[in-house]
Amino acid sequence: MEPQSAPQPAGHDRRWSRSWATDPVLLVLALLALAAGLVSGLGLGDRTTQLIMYWPVTAGMEIALFVLGRRISRLPHLSTATRRLWHAMSFAGLSYAIGAALQVPTVLHGPLSTQAALGGPAYSLCVLVGTLWLVWVMLTSPLGLRSGRERTRFWLDVATVMVAAATFGCYFTYLSANGVDAGPGSVGTVLQLLIGPTAFLVGVFAAIKLLLGGQAPFTIPAGLLGTAAATVEALIRGLQTTLVSHDRVSWDLGLQVLVVALLAASARAQQLQVRADPQSLHVRRRRPYSLLPYIAIGVTYLLLVVVLASAGLDAKAWIVVVGAISSTALVVGRQLAAFTDNARLLAELDNRVDELHTALIERDELAARLHHQAFHDSLTGLANRALFLRRLDEAARPPADGRTADLVVMLVDLDDFKPVNDQLGHAVGDQLLTELGSRLRACVRDTDTVARLGGDEFAILMERISPDDDLSVIADRMVHAIQVPFQVQDTQVAVAVTASVGIVVVRPGARLPGEILHDADMAMYAVKNRGKGGFEILQERPTLTPGPRPT
């Protein structure tokens, strides 16, 4: 993973703009292109003078492209793909420069010949070698796409734009060739249809990689300048025959100077921006969709409408018709692939939602179990000390509604329970405690809290006791329920125990929870001191009221 650099300061773009506007290399390239345009447009000088000026200037700018490409490829922090592409750009510049140098003998031998103006076999071979190598490097440049589906969508988008570009290139090349050659079926027409749009398609492909791919080896200014150079080159190829036939070779030369100047400017822009901002070539996140294929197909259909309206369905119109049909088929395939992916993603989403729903249910169930375990006794299932104290704390607060119903706390302690464990074992003792919890639960209301505080000590919290509730009856029923012999499971042994019950009746807000428990404990020990097996009720104010001891 490449280390992430700190964000560039806000003034970085302004510094880059100033370096662009004042860079001497870019200024020289712009002046040369302007001068070439004036010379070609105004037709200054004869053809020999124009060629003597054109080829050295072209060779100089191509050498500049070679030098700039080498320097860019040696900059630090470049990816392997970017370094490889600018090596290829440097090689192309050198190959073009060698071809321009090889034109000197041709110009000196016959300055008025077509080869002297447009390039002889040696020049064409050098240009072909440099261009083919550059195209190969671009075609094999990594895309930075992770999955097969993503690569499929990318190439469908690329194919859509390339078909649209090829349609325009072939159409306008056809117009130029058909105006000179014997007919639409001539060899010259066929060759121009094949060769004319090639440079343009190379530029379009570079632009698509820049706009759609996740790892374009160009900065945006360099990519746009390179695309402009490829576009002008395609225009030259398409119009070259027409220009020669109308004795406008100077225009062809001026446009060729513009192409080389744009290529050199592209390299210089790349060098300047990467120097100013090393992060400008880092992998950019690819958008999930692009409007470029839809714009391409829209422009293709617009051209089709214009062609049909102006000339009808003639031979050249069929170029646009085939292009429109092909790009439409590619867009339909792209949409079908997108629909398939969407259906797959929705199915995966449904599965994830189901899994999440199941996980949430399991989480809630686990949380409920943990909460129950945290606040309930594992043996009897009753509330434990923590839950009882929390509810007692809440019940002992002054009531918000102003009601004055009493609060009752009962402490139940078994009498002489230790011998049961010693004689019959702890398993029998656990069964007895569990049964005891059930009996206590049956003696009170469903809204009351029955808790096991620990060992053989239990507690009961009763809220909102009205004056009509006779606590003596409740306590007496509880004591008698405890005295009923316990039938131990899987044995014939019946165990009888008694319990001492201390009861406190208070008004909410009158006493602290600790004080209430202390008073209940005092009442329970009062019963034990009296002989056990009974209950004692302590009212909020005053005295102990002994309850009848069961017979």
C-alpha positions in Angstrom: 0.0 0.0 0.0 1.4 3.4 -1.0 1.8 5.9 1.9 -0.6 8.7 1.9 0.8 12.2 1.7 -0.5 15.1 3.6 -3.3 17.1 1.9 -1.9 19.9 -0.4 -2.5 23.4 0.9 -5.2 25.6 -0.6 -2.6 27.8 -2.5 -1.3 24.8 -4.4 -3.6 25.2 -7.4 -2.7 28.9 -7.7 1.0 28.1 -7.8 0.4 25.4 -10.5 -1.6 28.0 -12.5 1.2 30.5 -12.3 3.8 28.0 -13.3 1.7 27.0 -16.3 1.2 30.6 -17.5 4.9 31.7 -17.1 6.7 28.5 -18.1 9.2 29.3 -20.8 8.9 25.9 -22.5 5.2 26.2 -22.9 5.6 29.8 -24.1 8.1 28.7 -26.8 5.8 25.9 -27.9 2.9 28.2 -28.1 4.9 30.8 -30.1 6.1 28.1 -32.6 2.6 26.8 -33.1 1.3 30.4 -33.6 4.1 31.2 -36.1 3.5 28.0 -38.0 -0.2 28.8 -38.1 0.5 32.3 -39.5 2.9 31.0 -42.1 0.6 28.2 -43.3 -2.5 30.3 -43.1 -1.1 33.2 -45.0 1.0 31.1 -47.3 4.2 33.1 -46.6 7.2 32.1 -48.7 7.5 29.3 -51.3 7.2 25.6 -50.6 11.0 25.2 -50.3 11.2 27.9 -47.6 8.3 26.4 -45.8 9.8 22.9 -45.7 13.2 24.2 -44.7 11.5 25.9 -41.7 9.0 23.1 -41.0 11.2 20.0 -40.6 13.9 21.5 -38.2 11.2 23.1 -36.1 9.3 19.8 -36.0 12.4 17.8 -35.2 13.3 20.3 -32.4 9.9 19.9 -30.7 10.0 16.1 -31.1 13.4 16.1 -29.4 11.8 18.2 -26.6 9.1 15.5 -26.3 11.8 12.9 -26.0 13.7 14.8 -23.3 10.5 15.7 -21.3 9.3 12.1 -21.5 12.6 10.8 -20.1 12.6 13.3 -17.3 9.0 12.5 -16.4 9.7 8.8 -16.3 12.5 9.5 -13.8 10.4 11.5 -11.3 9.9 9.9 -7.9 6.7 8.5 -6.6 5.5 7.3 -10.0 3.7 4.0 -10.5 5.2 1.4 -12.8 2.5 1.9 -15.3 3.0 5.7 -15.4 6.7 5.3 -15.7 6.3 2.8 -18.5 4.0 5.0 -20.5 6.2 8.0 -20.4 9.2 5.9 -21.4 7.1 5.0 -24.5 6.2 8.6 -25.0 9.9 9.5 -24.9 10.7 6.7 -27.4 7.9 7.9 -29.7 9.4 11.5 -29.6 12.8 10.1 -30.5 11.4 8.0 -33.3 9.5 11.0 -34.7 12.7 13.2 -34.5 14.7 10.6 -36.3 12.1 10.4 -39.0 12.1 14.2 -39.4 15.9 14.2 -39.6 15.7 11.6 -42.4 13.5 14.0 -44.4 16.4 16.4 -44.9 17.8 14.4 -47.9 14.3 14.1 -49.4 13.8 17.9 -49.1 17.2 18.7 -50.6 16.7 16.2 -53.5 13.2 17.3 -54.5 11.7 20.1 -52.4 8.6 20.3 -54.6 7.7 16.6 -54.4 4.8 15.3 -52.3 7.2 13.1 -50.2 9.2 16.2 -49.3 6.1 17.8 -47.8 4.2 14.9 -46.4 7.0 12.5 -45.5 8.8 9.8 -47.3 9.0 6.1 -46.6 11.7 6.5 -43.9 9.7 9.2 -42.1 6.5 7.2 -42.3 8.2 4.1 -40.9 9.7 6.0 -38.0 6.3 7.6 -37.2 4.6 4.2 -37.5 7.1 2.5 -35.1 6.8 5.2 -32.5 3.1 5.3 -32.7 2.6 1.5 -32.6 4.8 1.2 -29.5 2.9 4.0 -27.8 -0.4 2.4 -28.7 0.8 -1.0 -27.4 1.9 0.5 -24.0 -1.5 2.2 -23.7 -3.4 -0.9 -24.5 -1.5 -2.9 -21.9 -1.6 -0.3 -19.2 -3.3 -1.6 -16.1 -6.8 -0.3 -15.4 -6.8 -0.5 -11.6 -10.1 -2.5 -11.7 -10.6 -5.2 -9.1 -13.3 -7.5 -10.3 -14.2 -9.2 -13.6 -17.7 -7.5 -13.5 -16.1 -4.1 -13.1 -13.7 -4.8 -16.0 -16.6 -5.9 -18.2 -18.5 -2.8 -17.5 -15.4 -0.6 -18.2 -14.7 -2.2 -21.5 -18.3 -1.9 -22.6 -18.2 1.8 -21.8 -14.9 2.1 -23.7 -16.2 0.2 -26.7 -19.3 2.5 -26.9 -17.2 5.6 -27.0 -14.7 4.1 -29.4 -17.4 3.1 -31.8 -18.8 6.6 -31.7 -15.3 8.1 -32.3 -14.6 5.6 -35.1 -18.0 6.5 -36.7 -17.0 10.2 -36.8 -13.5 9.5 -38.0 -14.6 7.1 -40.8 -17.4 9.4 -41.9 -15.2 12.5 -42.3 -12.3 10.5 -43.7 -14.7 9.1 -46.2 -15.9 12.5 -47.3 -12.3 13.6 -47.9 -11.3 10.5 -49.7 -14.5 10.3 -51.8 -13.9 13.8 -53.1 -10.6 12.8 -54.7 -10.5 9.1 -55.5 -12.4 7.3 -58.2 -15.2 6.1 -56.0 -16.2 4.8 -52.6 -14.8 1.4 -53.4 -11.3 2.5 -54.4 -8.2 1.3 -52.6 -7.3 4.8 -51.5 -10.7 5.2 -49.9 -10.4 1.9 -48.1 -6.9 2.7 -46.8 -7.9 6.1 -45.6 -10.9 4.7 -43.8 -8.5 2.3 -42.0 -5.6 4.7 -41.4 -7.3 8.1 -41.0 -9.2 7.6 -37.7 -6.3 5.6 -36.1 -4.5 8.6 -34.4 -7.9 10.0 -33.3 -8.9 6.7 -31.7 -5.6 6.5 -29.8 -6.3 9.9 -28.3 -9.9 8.9 -27.5 -8.7 5.7 -25.8 -6.3 7.7 -23.7 -9.1 10.1 -22.7 -11.4 7.2 -21.8 -8.7 5.7 -19.6 -8.3 9.1 -17.9 -12.0 9.6 -17.4 -13.3 6.1 -16.7 -10.3 4.2 -15.4 -9.1 4.1 -11.8 -5.4 4.4 -12.6 -4.8 6.8 -15.5 -1.1 7.6 -16.1 -1.9 11.2 -17.2 -2.8 14.2 -15.2 -6.0 15.9 -16.5 -4.2 18.8 -18.4 -1.7 16.4 -20.0 -4.5 14.0 -21.0 -6.6 16.8 -22.5 -3.6 18.2 -24.5 -2.7 14.7 -25.7 -6.3 14.1 -26.8 -6.3 17.4 -28.7 -3.1 16.4 -30.5 -4.6 13.1 -31.5 -7.8 14.9 -32.7 -5.8 17.3 -34.9 -3.8 14.4 -36.2 -6.9 12.6 -37.2 -8.2 15.8 -38.9 -5.0 16.1 -40.9 -5.2 12.4 -42.0 -8.8 12.9 -43.1 -8.1 16.2 -45.0 -4.6 15.5 -46.3 -5.7 14.3 -49.7 -8.0 17.3 -50.1 -5.3 19.8 -49.0 -2.8 18.4 -51.4 -5.3 18.4 -54.3 -6.1 22.0 -53.6 -2.5 23.1 -53.2 -2.9 23.8 -49.5 0.2 21.8 -48.4 1.2 24.7 -46.1 -2.0 24.2 -44.1 -1.0 20.5 -43.6 2.4 21.6 -42.4 1.0 24.1 -40.0 -1.4 21.6 -38.5 1.5 19.1 -38.2 3.5 21.6 -36.2 0.4 22.1 -34.0 0.2 18.4 -33.3 3.8 18.1 -32.3 3.5 21.3 -30.1 0.5 19.8 -28.3 2.3 16.6 -27.6 5.3 18.4 -26.3 3.0 20.7 -24.2 1.3 17.6 -22.9 4.6 16.2 -21.6 5.6 19.6 -20.1 2.2 20.0 -18.4 2.6 16.5 -16.9 6.1 17.4 -15.7 5.0 20.7 -14.1 2.0 19.3 -12.3 3.7 16.2 -11.0 6.5 18.3 -9.6 4.0 20.6 -8.0 1.7 17.9 -6.7 3.0 14.3 -6.4 -0.5 13.2 -5.5 -1.9 14.2 -8.9 -1.2 10.8 -10.3 -2.4 8.7 -7.4 -5.2 6.3 -8.0 -8.5 8.1 -8.2 -11.6 6.4 -7.0 -13.6 5.3 -10.0 -17.2 6.5 -10.1 -19.8 3.7 -10.3 -21.1 5.1 -13.6 -20.1 7.5 -16.3 -22.2 9.7 -18.6 -19.5 9.6 -21.3 -20.9 6.5 -23.2 -24.4 8.1 -23.2 -23.0 11.4 -24.5 -21.2 9.5 -27.2 -24.3 7.6 -28.4 -26.3 10.8 -28.2 -23.8 12.7 -30.4 -23.8 9.7 -32.9 -27.5 9.8 -33.3 -27.4 13.6 -33.7 -24.9 13.1 -36.5 -27.2 10.5 -38.0 -30.1 12.9 -38.0 -28.0 15.6 -39.7 -26.7 13.1 -42.3 -30.2 11.7 -43.2 -31.7 15.2 -43.3 -29.0 16.5 -45.6 -28.2 13.6 -48.0 -30.6 10.8 -47.2 -29.5 7.2 -46.8 -26.6 7.2 -49.2 -23.3 5.3 -48.9 -21.7 7.6 -46.4 -24.8 7.6 -44.2 -24.5 3.9 -43.8 -21.2 4.5 -41.8 -23.2 6.5 -39.3 -26.1 4.0 -39.3 -23.7 1.1 -38.5 -22.0 3.2 -35.8 -25.3 4.1 -34.2 -26.6 0.5 -34.2 -23.3 -0.8 -32.8 -23.1 1.8 -30.0 -26.8 1.1 -29.2 -26.1 -2.6 -28.9 -23.1 -1.9 -26.6 -25.2 0.4 -24.4 -28.0 -2.2 -24.2 -25.4 -4.9 -23.2 -24.0 -2.5 -20.6 -27.4 -2.0 -19.2 -28.2 -5.7 -19.1 -24.9 -6.3 -17.3 -25.9 -3.6 -14.9 -29.3 -5.1 -14.3 -27.7 -8.5 -13.7 -25.3 -7.0 -11.2 -28.2 -5.1 -9.5 -30.2 -8.2 -9.2 -27.2 -10.0 -7.7 -26.5 -7.2 -5.3 -30.2 -7.0 -4.3 -30.1 -10.8 -3.6 -27.0 -10.4 -1.6 -28.5 -7.5 0.2 -31.6 -9.5 1.1 -29.4 -12.3 2.4 -27.4 -9.8 4.4 -30.6 -8.2 5.8 -31.9 -11.7 6.8 -28.5 -12.5 8.4 -28.6 -9.1 10.2 -32.1 -9.7 11.3 -31.2 -13.1 12.7 -28.1 -11.7 14.3 -30.2 -8.9 15.9 -32.7 -11.5 17.3 -29.9 -13.6 18.6 -28.3 -10.5 20.1 -31.5 -9.5 21.8 -32.1 -13.0 23.1 -28.6 -13.1 24.4 -28.9 -9.7 26.0 -32.2 -10.8 27.6 -30.5 -13.9 28.9 -27.6 -12.0 30.3 -29.9 -9.4 31.8 -31.9 -12.2 33.4 -28.8 -13.9 34.7 -27.5 -10.7 36.1 -30.6 -9.9 38.1 -32.0 -13.4 38.9 -31.0 -16.2 41.1 -29.7 -19.1 39.0 -31.2 -21.8 41.3 -34.7 -20.6 42.0 -35.2 -18.2 39.1 -36.3 -15.5 41.6 -34.9 -12.0 41.7 -31.5 -11.7 43.2 -30.1 -9.2 45.7 -29.1 -6.7 43.1 -32.6 -6.6 41.5 -34.3 -6.5 44.8 -32.2 -3.6 46.1 -32.8 -1.7 42.9 -36.6 -2.1 43.1 -36.5 -1.3 46.7 -34.6 1.9 46.0 -37.2 2.9 43.4 -40.1 2.0 45.6 -38.7 3.9 48.7 -38.6 7.2 46.9 -41.4 9.8 47.4 -44.2 9.0 45.0 -44.5 11.4 42.0 -48.3 11.1 41.9 -48.7 12.0 45.6 -50.3 8.7 46.6 -49.7 7.5 50.2 -50.1 3.7 49.8 -47.8 1.8 52.1 -44.7 -0.1 51.2 -44.0 -3.6 52.7 -40.7 -5.4 53.0 -40.5 -9.0 54.3 -37.4 -10.9 55.2 -37.8 -14.6 55.3 -35.1 -16.7 56.9 -35.3 -20.5 57.2 -34.9 -21.9 60.7 -32.2 -24.6 61.2 -31.7 -25.2 57.4 -28.0 -26.2 57.8 -28.8 -29.7 59.2 -30.9 -30.4 56.0 -27.7 -29.8 53.8 -25.6 -31.8 56.3 -27.9 -34.8 56.6 -29.5 -35.0 53.1 -26.9 -33.3 50.9 -26.8 -30.0 49.0 -28.7 -31.4 46.1 -31.7 -32.0 48.4 -31.2 -28.6 49.9 -31.3 -27.0 46.5 -34.5 -28.8 45.6 -36.0 -27.5 48.9 -35.0 -23.9 48.2 -36.4 -24.1 44.7 -39.7 -25.4 46.0 -39.7 -22.8 48.8 -39.4 -20.0 46.2 -42.4 -21.3 44.4 -44.5 -21.4 47.6 -43.5 -17.8 48.4 -44.4 -16.7 44.9 -47.8 -18.3 45.3 -48.5 -16.4 48.6 -48.2 -12.9 47.1 -49.5 -10.9 44.2 -48.0 -11.2 40.7 -46.8 -7.6 40.9 -44.8 -8.2 44.1 -41.1 -9.0 44.0 -39.9 -12.2 45.5 -36.1 -12.5 45.8 -33.5 -14.8 47.1 -30.8 -12.7 48.8 -28.4 -15.6 49.3 -28.2 -19.0 51.1 -31.6 -19.6 52.8 -32.6 -16.0 53.1 -35.4 -14.6 51.0 -37.1 -11.2 50.7 -40.4 -9.9 49.4 -41.3 -6.4 48.3 -44.9 -5.4 48.2 -45.8 -1.9 46.8 -49.1 0.0 47.2 -50.6 -1.8 50.1 -53.9 -0.4 51.0 -55.3 -0.2 54.5 -57.8 -3.0 53.6 -54.9 -5.5 53.1 -54.4 -7.6 56.2 -50.7 -8.3 56.4 -51.2 -10.7 59.3 -53.3 -13.0 57.1 -50.7 -12.8 54.3 -47.8 -13.5 56.7 -49.6 -16.3 58.5 -50.4 -18.0 55.2 -46.8 -17.7 54.2 -45.5 -19.2 57.4 -48.0 -22.1 57.2 -47.0 -22.7 53.5 -43.4 -23.0 54.5 -44.2 -25.5 57.3 -45.9 -28.0 54.9 -43.4 -30.9 54.5 -41.4 -30.9 51.3 -41.4 -34.1 49.3 -37.9 -34.5 47.9 -37.8 -35.7 44.3 -37.0 -39.4 43.7 -37.0 -40.1 47.4 -39.6 -41.0 50.0 -38.2 -38.5 52.4 -40.4 -35.6 53.5 -38.5 -32.6 55.0 -40.2 -30.1 57.2 -38.7 -26.7 57.9 -39.9 -23.4 59.5 -39.1 -19.8 58.8 -38.9 -16.6 60.7 -40.4 -13.6 58.8 -39.6 -10.0 59.6 -42.1 -7.4 58.1 -41.7 -3.6 57.8 -44.5 -1.3 56.7 -43.5 2.2 55.7 -44.6 5.2 53.7 -42.6 5.7 50.5 -40.1 8.5 51.1 -40.2 8.2 54.9 -37.1 5.9 55.2 -34.0 5.0 53.3 -33.7 1.5 51.8 -30.9 0.6 54.1 -33.0 1.6 57.1 -36.0 -0.4 55.9 -33.9 -3.5 55.5 -32.3 -3.0 58.9 -35.7 -2.8 60.5 -37.0 -5.9 58.7 -33.9 -7.7 59.8 -34.5 -6.6 63.4 -38.1 -7.8 63.2 -37.0 -11.2 61.8 -34.4 -11.7 64.6 -37.1 -10.8 67.1 -39.1 -13.8 65.9 -36.0 -16.1 66.1 -35.4 -14.9 69.6 -39.0 -15.7 70.5 -38.7 -19.3 69.3 -38.7 -19.2 65.5 -41.5 -20.2 63.2 -43.5 -17.0 63.1 -43.6 -13.4 61.9 -43.3 -9.9 63.3 -44.8 -6.8 61.8 -43.0 -3.4 62.4 -45.2 -0.4 61.5 -43.6 2.8 60.3 -43.9 4.5 63.7 -43.4 2.8 66.6 -43.9 -0.6 68.0 -43.4 -4.2 67.2 -46.7 -6.0 66.8 -46.1 -9.7 67.5 -48.0 -12.0 65.2 -49.5 -15.2 66.6 -47.2 -18.1 66.5 -48.6 -20.9 64.5 -49.5 -24.0 66.5 
